[in-house]
Amino acid sequence: MLVRCVKIIDAYGDGVDAYPGMTVGKSYPVLEISFWSDACYVRVVDDNGSDTIWSPDMFETADGTIPRCWEAALDADLSLRLAPKAWLRKGYWTDNFSQEPAALAEYEEGRAAVLAELAE
């Protein structure tokens, strides 16, 4: 899945003309989409090659093809997440942010799978 940046919204929710890693008019690969009752974000690979979460209000769909490696998870908190399967397990992000080697490896595998599909 690819999205095209149509405007930039900073971390405070304000529209800005420029922001490091994001360019209006450029398309970006989507690694993950998450929805909660009060928030939503997309994780994209930005201009610097970093994986960053952004407001979906910044983008339009450039290619809506869903990566084959994604699965959906609907949780009791009414969240819906679309991401590589390993990223959806309970506690995954805690392990990732704690720098657990297995979680970091799962992240890199999921990232590589999504990007490989875009290269096909």
Secondary structure by P-SEA (a helix, b strand, c coil): cbbbbccccccccccccccccccccbbbbbcbbbbcccbbbbbbbcccccbbbbbccccccccccccccbbbbbccccccccccccccccaaaaaaaaccaaaaaaaaaaaaaaaaaaac
